[in-house]
Amino acid sequence: MKKYLPFVLLASLLFCLSCKKAVDNISQSTLQKYFDKYVIGNNFKVTLAKDSTTDLTSNYTEYTFVLLKTDFYHGPLKATNGTNEYMGTWSTNDDYSKLIITLPDSIPEFNFLSRSWRFTKKEVPTLRLAPWGSDDPLILYMTRQ
């Protein structure tokens, strides 16, 4: 029986590793489906934008933002305010914990939005964001319309 023990252990290890990979693939697929269904292609309004104690939300009341799809990880971003349309880009990382927004810097109010954000909550209908890799007191909430 002892001579089979290494083979049993190796088979068990391989089985466990293959199970973990299957779970990771399911999780990735689930995240991708969630992002595709609830974020990409939907209209969002800024419902809260704060820089420390300064409320910037009124800068965005006329704007609607849509993340358009090139693939599941990046694409064009369209901002409209009823009369004007501005194009930028968005991208995310493999686990959809990060959202990078880039909008034209010629529009001063876009400077606050154009940065790397991390999701603090992805609950429909509101995406709650804070700066990626920083503890700057910035808050951004975007609510699906």
N, C-alpha and C positions, 0 to 999 in steps of 0.2 A: 504494500500500500504506500509506503514511504517513497518508493521510486516514482510513483505517479503524482505525488504532491506538487512538484514544480510545474508539471503540465496543467494540473487543476488550477493552481494559482495564476499561471499565465493566461489560461482561458478565462478565468474570472475577471482578471484585470482588463483584458481586451473587451470582454462583454460590457463591463462598467464604462470604459472609455467610449465605446460605440453608443451606449445609452445616453451619455452626457452630450455627445455631438448631436444626437437626434433631438434632445431637449433644447439645445442651443438653436438648432435650425427651426424648431417650432416657435421658439420665442422670437427669433428674428423675423420669421414670417408673420407672426401676430403683430409685432410692432410696425412692420411695413404696411400691413393691411390697415391698421389703425390710422397711421399717418396718411395713407392714401385716401382713406374714406373721410376722415374728419378734419384734415388740415389742407392737403393739396387741393386746389381748385375751388375752395370755399371763400366766400367774402368774409373778411374780418374787419372789425372796427376797434380802434384803441379805446378801451373803457377806463384805463388808468395808466398814466405815465408820470412817474415821480422821480425827481432827482433830489435826493435827501428830503428836505421839507418842502421843496418847490413842486407844485402840481402843474404839470405840463399838458395835461389831458386836453385842454381847450385848443391846443395847437393842432389837434388831429380830428376834431369833431366832424369836419367835412370830408375826411378821407376814408376810402375803402381800400383794403389791401388784399391781394390775391396772390398766393404762391402757385405759379403755373408749373406744369410738370415737364421736365426734360427726361428725368428718370426719378427713382425714389430718393435720390440723395442731393439733387440740385436742380435749379431751373431759374427761369425769369420770375421776377416779382413785379407786379403791376400795382401802382398806387394811383387812385383817381380821386378827384375832389369835385366831381360833377361836371367841370368844364375842361380840366387839364388831366392828362394822363402822363405818368412818369414811370419809366422802366428802371428796374434794378435787378438784383439777383438774390437768391437765397441758396443756402446749402446746409446740410446736416451731417452728422457723423453716423457710424454704423449702428449705434444703439439708440439713435434719435433723442439723445439727451442734450444736444447742442443745436442751436439755430443761428446761423450767420446771416445777417441781413446787410445788404449793401444797396444804398439808394443814392441818387445824385447829390453830391455835396453842394451843388448850386442852390438847393432849397434848404435854408437854415434849419427848419424844424426837423429835417431828416437826419441831421447830425446825431441827435439823441438815439434814433432807431438803428443807425448804421453801426453795428458792432456784433461781437460774438455774444450770444445769450445762452443761458442754460435754462432748461425747463425746471421749474420748481413744482409745477403741477400741470398735467395734460388732461384735465377733465373737461369734457364737452359740456358747455360750449365755450369755456374760457381757457385760453392758454396763459399760464402764469410764468413770467420770465424774470430772470435776474442776470447780471453780467457773468459771463463765463470766466472762470479763473481769477475772480476779483471779489472783494467784499465791499465794493463801492455801493453806496446806498441808493441804487437805481432799481426801479420796479416798472415792469411793463405787463399790462394785462391786455390781451387781444381777444375779443369775443366774436364768435361766429354769428353771422346774421342769417 
